[in-house]
Amino acid sequence: MPVALSGRDLLGCAETGSGKTAAFAIPMIQHCLAQPPVQRGDGPLALVLAPTRELAQQIEKERSELRAGVDVVVAILGRFIDHLQQGNTSITRISFVVLDEADRMLDMGFEQQIREVMRNLSEKHQTLLFSATMPEEIEELAQEYLTKPVQVKVGKVSSPTANVTQTLEKVPESEKTDQLLALLVAEASRVEGTGHPFPLTIVFVERKTRCDEVAEALVAQGLHAVALHGGRTQTEREAALRDFRKGTTSILVATDVASRGLDVSGVAHVINLDLPKSMEDYVHRIGRTGRARSMGQSTSFYTDRDMFLVANIKKAISDAGSGNVVAFATGKTARRKEKEAAVAEKQARVASKSSIAGPTSVNIEDKYRFMFADSNNKKEGAADSAWDD
């Protein structure tokens, strides 16, 4: 915060829940108070660009407020550029810029939009760039648009937070939902007699259809659950988050649309019904709990297809237990290399099984023989190719 108050550009890299918002909000308010008042038709003094919008206003209300003149605009890139193109606001008076969750914005394909805004700003402005990770792409962006920035690092960046107790359970794909129901019903029974509310829980799944199915299954068991994914309308997403924050709904079933940028205090448990494909996404998911120095819990179900990621998670847990926490690489390049390594590991595992289990080396019950084809005619299943994509 002192750096931001001094007027210097800042490159901040901090673990989730470390108070980044206050670090830029207070200096931003101070900056705006020191500027001449905004008049009708003026553009904003400060701009905060973020990857996702949790609470959106209707576009007509946005338009009228922007034209009336505002000191600060907090926006997602696409919406802000729309307003610029419609002439509802301008960037001529902007002298304080915040790029929040910059790594997430790059992941979502907003790099060109970021560059479009940054290169059209007035020459004299202060820029604060915050990121939960520091991949090569973020460093390149900082070098291009920040002027001699002060670099601030808070916590163990790009590492699983030590405040989260992590549990891994191998569960067959067909039994995952039943196992989840058993786990959460047992938790409901445990807290019922204590007088305490059901702990806020986020369940991450891979696909939108599965998200809805799991939420419906939980509700059928008498649990208060709601689905949150990109297929829901903005109104539905706002209602889901509002109910979850209030505790009216205690279980949020979500896809990765909520794995970053979702800041709900008091989340006690994160459950990965389906593991993500990268260590980076895993860390961001479990980072929804254990925030602001509180303790949290994560439970992850996995199958054989997740073994490469599981090995990395187990190593991270082991390293954390021994005090040797190592940050992992992040960004598009790192994820591509991780995917290539996962594919190589899978191929090696399949080859190893093929060399050990010959046609006469295993005694198989007749009812399972259909599962084993001649190795020369074996074809890759559709599910395998879909996963590898």
C-alpha positions in Angstrom: 0.0 0.0 0.0 2.8 2.6 0.7 4.2 1.9 -2.8 0.8 2.6 -4.4 0.3 5.7 -2.3 3.7 7.0 -3.4 2.5 7.1 -7.1 4.9 4.4 -8.3 3.8 1.6 -10.7 3.5 -1.7 -8.9 3.7 -5.4 -9.9 2.0 -7.4 -7.1 2.1 -11.1 -6.9 0.2 -12.6 -4.0 -1.6 -15.7 -2.9 -5.4 -15.7 -2.8 -7.0 -14.1 0.2 -4.0 -11.9 1.0 -5.8 -8.6 0.9 -4.9 -7.4 -2.7 -8.2 -5.4 -3.0 -7.5 -3.2 0.0 -4.0 -2.6 -1.3 -5.2 -0.9 -4.4 -8.6 0.4 -3.3 -7.4 2.8 -0.6 -4.6 4.4 -2.7 -7.1 4.7 -5.6 -9.6 6.6 -3.4 -6.8 8.8 -2.2 -5.7 9.5 -5.7 -9.2 10.4 -6.9 -9.7 12.8 -4.0 -6.6 14.7 -5.1 -8.0 15.3 -8.6 -10.3 18.1 -9.9 -13.9 17.0 -9.6 -15.4 15.0 -12.4 -18.0 16.8 -14.5 -20.8 15.4 -16.7 -19.3 13.9 -19.8 -15.9 13.4 -18.3 -14.4 10.0 -18.3 -13.4 8.3 -15.0 -10.3 9.1 -13.0 -9.5 5.5 -12.1 -10.1 2.2 -13.9 -10.1 -1.3 -12.4 -10.2 -4.1 -15.0 -11.1 -7.6 -13.8 -11.7 -10.9 -15.5 -15.2 -11.7 -14.3 -18.3 -9.8 -13.2 -20.2 -11.1 -10.2 -22.7 -8.3 -9.7 -23.6 -6.7 -13.0 -25.9 -3.7 -13.4 -28.3 -3.4 -16.3 -26.6 -1.7 -19.3 -29.0 1.2 -19.4 -28.1 2.0 -15.8 -24.4 1.7 -16.6 -24.8 4.0 -19.6 -26.6 6.8 -17.6 -24.1 6.7 -14.7 -21.1 6.8 -17.0 -22.4 9.8 -18.9 -23.3 11.6 -15.7 -19.6 11.2 -14.7 -18.0 8.9 -12.2 -14.7 8.8 -10.4 -14.0 5.1 -10.6 -15.0 2.4 -13.1 -14.7 -1.3 -12.2 -15.3 -3.4 -15.3 -14.6 -6.5 -17.2 -12.7 -5.7 -20.4 -15.4 -6.6 -23.0 -18.1 -4.5 -21.3 -15.8 -1.5 -20.8 -14.6 -1.5 -24.5 -18.3 -1.7 -25.5 -19.1 1.5 -23.6 -16.0 3.2 -25.1 -17.1 2.3 -28.7 -20.7 3.5 -27.9 -19.3 6.9 -26.7 -20.7 6.4 -23.2 -17.3 7.2 -21.6 -13.7 8.0 -22.4 -10.3 7.2 -21.1 -8.8 10.7 -21.5 -8.9 11.5 -17.7 -7.8 8.1 -16.5 -4.6 8.5 -14.4 -4.9 5.4 -12.1 -5.2 1.9 -13.6 -5.5 -1.4 -11.9 -5.2 -4.8 -13.7 -6.6 -7.2 -11.2 -6.2 -11.0 -11.6 -4.2 -10.2 -14.7 -3.1 -13.9 -15.2 -6.7 -14.9 -15.3 -7.5 -12.2 -17.9 -4.7 -13.6 -20.1 -6.0 -17.1 -19.6 -9.4 -16.0 -20.8 -8.0 -14.6 -24.0 -8.1 -10.9 -23.1 -4.5 -10.0 -23.9 -5.4 -7.9 -27.0 -8.1 -6.0 -25.2 -5.7 -5.2 -22.4 -3.2 -3.9 -24.8 -5.9 -1.9 -26.7 -6.8 0.0 -23.5 -3.3 0.4 -22.1 -1.8 1.9 -25.3 -4.6 4.5 -25.6 -4.2 5.8 -22.1 -2.7 9.2 -21.5 1.1 9.2 -21.0 0.9 10.2 -17.4 -0.8 7.5 -15.3 -0.1 5.1 -12.5 -0.5 1.3 -13.1 -0.9 -1.4 -10.5 -0.8 -5.0 -11.9 -1.9 -7.8 -9.6 -1.6 -11.5 -10.3 -1.9 -14.6 -8.3 0.8 -16.2 -10.4 3.8 -14.8 -12.4 4.0 -16.6 -15.8 6.2 -15.3 -18.6 3.2 -13.6 -20.2 2.6 -11.4 -17.2 6.3 -10.5 -17.0 6.2 -9.4 -20.7 3.0 -7.4 -20.1 4.6 -5.7 -17.1 7.8 -4.8 -19.0 5.8 -3.2 -21.8 3.2 -1.2 -19.8 4.7 -0.6 -16.3 7.4 2.1 -15.7 10.1 0.9 -13.3 7.6 -0.9 -11.2 8.2 -1.9 -7.6 7.7 -5.7 -7.3 5.8 -6.9 -4.2 5.4 -10.6 -3.4 3.2 -11.8 -0.6 3.0 -15.4 0.7 4.0 -18.5 -1.1 3.0 -17.6 -4.7 2.1 -20.4 -7.1 2.0 -22.9 -4.2 -0.9 -24.6 -2.4 -1.7 -22.6 0.7 -0.5 -24.2 3.9 -3.8 -23.3 5.5 -5.7 -26.0 3.6 -5.7 -29.6 4.7 -5.7 -31.6 1.5 -7.2 -35.1 1.1 -7.0 -37.3 -2.0 -9.4 -40.2 -2.5 -9.4 -42.7 -5.3 -13.0 -43.3 -6.4 -14.3 -45.0 -9.5 -16.0 -42.6 -11.9 -19.3 -44.3 -11.6 -19.3 -44.0 -7.8 -18.2 -40.3 -7.5 -21.7 -38.8 -7.1 -22.7 -41.4 -4.5 -19.5 -40.9 -2.6 -20.1 -37.1 -2.6 -23.6 -37.5 -1.3 -22.5 -39.8 1.4 -19.8 -37.3 2.5 -22.1 -34.3 2.6 -25.0 -36.1 4.1 -22.7 -37.3 6.9 -21.5 -33.8 7.4 -25.1 -32.6 7.6 -25.8 -35.2 10.3 -22.7 -34.2 12.2 -23.6 -30.5 12.4 -27.3 -31.0 13.0 -27.0 -31.7 16.7 -24.4 -28.9 17.3 -26.6 -26.0 16.4 -24.1 -24.8 13.9 -24.9 -24.1 10.3 -23.7 -26.4 7.5 -20.2 -25.2 6.6 -20.0 -23.4 3.3 -18.8 -25.9 0.7 -17.8 -25.6 -3.0 -18.0 -28.7 -5.2 -16.0 -28.4 -8.5 -17.0 -30.4 -11.5 -15.8 -30.6 -15.1 -18.9 -30.0 -17.2 -22.0 -27.8 -17.0 -24.4 -30.7 -17.4 -22.7 -32.6 -14.6 -22.9 -29.4 -12.5 -26.7 -29.3 -12.8 -27.1 -33.0 -12.2 -24.9 -33.0 -9.0 -26.8 -29.9 -7.6 -30.1 -31.6 -8.2 -28.9 -34.9 -6.6 -27.8 -32.9 -3.5 -31.2 -31.1 -3.2 -33.0 -34.4 -3.5 -31.1 -35.5 -0.4 -32.4 -32.5 1.5 -29.2 -30.4 1.2 -29.2 -26.7 0.2 -27.3 -26.6 -3.0 -27.2 -24.5 -6.2 -25.3 -24.7 -9.5 -23.0 -22.0 -10.9 -21.6 -22.3 -14.4 -21.3 -20.3 -17.6 -24.6 -21.7 -19.0 -26.6 -19.8 -16.3 -27.9 -16.3 -17.0 -26.3 -13.4 -15.2 -29.4 -13.1 -13.0 -29.2 -16.8 -12.0 -25.5 -16.5 -11.3 -26.0 -13.4 -9.2 -28.8 -15.1 -7.2 -26.6 -18.2 -6.6 -23.7 -16.2 -5.3 -26.0 -14.0 -3.2 -27.6 -17.0 -1.5 -24.2 -18.7 -1.0 -22.7 -15.6 0.6 -25.7 -15.3 2.9 -25.5 -18.9 3.9 -29.1 -19.5 2.6 -27.5 -22.1 0.3 -24.5 -23.8 1.9 -23.3 -25.8 -1.1 -22.2 -24.3 -4.4 -21.6 -26.7 -7.3 -19.4 -25.0 -9.8 -17.3 -25.3 -12.9 -14.1 -23.4 -13.3 -16.1 -20.2 -14.0 -15.9 -19.8 -10.2 -12.4 -21.1 -9.5 -10.8 -17.6 -9.7 -12.2 -14.3 -8.8 -14.8 -15.8 -6.5 -14.2 -14.2 -3.1 -16.6 -15.6 -0.5 -15.5 -15.4 3.1 -16.0 -18.4 5.3 -15.7 -21.2 2.8 -14.7 -24.2 4.9 -14.5 -27.1 2.4 -13.6 -27.4 -1.3 -14.4 -30.7 -3.0 -13.0 -31.6 -6.4 -15.5 -34.1 -7.7 -13.5 -33.9 -11.0 -9.9 -32.9 -10.7 -8.8 -30.1 -13.1 -6.2 -30.8 -15.8 -3.4 -28.6 -14.4 -1.7 -28.0 -11.0 -2.3 -24.3 -11.5 -6.0 -24.7 -11.7 -6.0 -27.1 -8.7 -4.2 -24.5 -6.5 -6.7 -21.8 -7.6 -9.6 -24.1 -6.8 -8.5 -25.0 -3.3 -7.6 -21.4 -2.7 -11.3 -20.6 -2.3 -10.9 -21.9 1.3 -8.2 -21.2 3.9 -8.3 -17.5 3.1 -7.3 -14.6 5.3 -5.3 -17.0 7.5 -8.2 -19.2 8.4 -8.0 -22.9 8.1 -9.8 -24.9 5.3 -10.2 -28.4 4.0 -10.1 -29.8 0.5 -11.2 -33.3 -0.7 -10.3 -34.5 -4.2 -11.7 -37.6 -5.9 -9.5 -39.1 -8.6 -9.3 -41.9 -11.1 -6.5 -43.5 -13.0 -6.7 -40.8 -15.7 -5.7 -38.2 -13.0 -2.5 -40.0 -11.9 0.0 -37.5 -13.3 -1.7 -34.6 -11.5 -2.2 -36.6 -8.3 1.5 -37.4 -8.2 2.3 -33.7 -8.4 -0.3 -32.9 -5.7 1.1 -35.6 -3.4 4.6 -34.2 -3.9 3.4 -30.7 -3.1 1.7 -32.0 0.1 4.9 -33.8 1.0 7.1 -30.8 0.4 4.7 -28.6 2.4 4.9 -31.1 5.3 8.7 -30.9 5.3 8.8 -27.2 5.0 10.2 -27.3 1.5 7.5 -25.5 -0.5 8.4 -25.2 -4.2 6.5 -22.9 -6.5 5.4 -24.5 -9.8 5.5 -22.9 -13.2 2.3 -21.2 -14.4 0.9 -19.7 -17.6 0.1 -21.0 -21.1 3.6 -22.3 -21.8 3.8 -24.1 -18.5 0.3 -25.7 -18.9 1.2 -26.9 -22.4 4.4 -28.6 -21.1 2.4 -30.1 -18.2 -0.1 -31.5 -20.7 2.6 -33.0 -22.8 4.2 -34.6 -19.7 0.8 -36.0 -18.7 0.3 -37.5 -22.1 3.8 -39.0 -22.1 3.2 -40.4 -18.6 -0.1 -42.0 -19.7 1.5 -43.6 -22.7 4.3 -45.0 -20.6 1.7 -46.4 -18.1 -0.3 -48.0 -20.8 2.8 -49.5 -22.4 4.0 -50.8 -19.0 0.6 -52.5 -18.4 0.7 -54.0 -21.9 4.1 -55.5 -21.4 3.2 -57.0 -18.0 -0.2 -58.3 -18.8 0.0 -60.7 -21.8 -2.9 -62.7 -23.2 -2.1 -65.7 -21.0 -0.8 -64.0 -17.9 -4.1 -63.0 -16.3 -7.0 -65.2 -15.4 -10.2 -63.2 -16.2 -13.7 -64.2 -15.4 -15.8 -64.9 -18.5 -18.2 -62.0 -17.9 -15.3 -59.5 -18.1 -13.6 -61.0 -21.2 -15.4 -58.5 -23.5 -13.3 -55.7 -22.0 -10.1 -57.2 -23.4 -9.6 -57.0 -27.1 -6.7 -58.2 -29.2 -3.9 -55.7 -28.6 -3.2 -55.5 -32.3 -6.8 -54.3 -33.0 -7.3 -52.1 -29.9 -8.7 -48.7 -30.7 -8.7 -45.6 -28.6 -12.1 -44.9 -27.1 -14.0 -41.7 -27.7 -13.8 -40.7 -24.0 -10.0 -41.0 -24.1 -9.6 -38.8 -27.1 -12.1 -36.2 -25.7 -10.0 -36.1 -22.4 -6.8 -35.7 -24.3 -8.2 -32.7 -26.2 
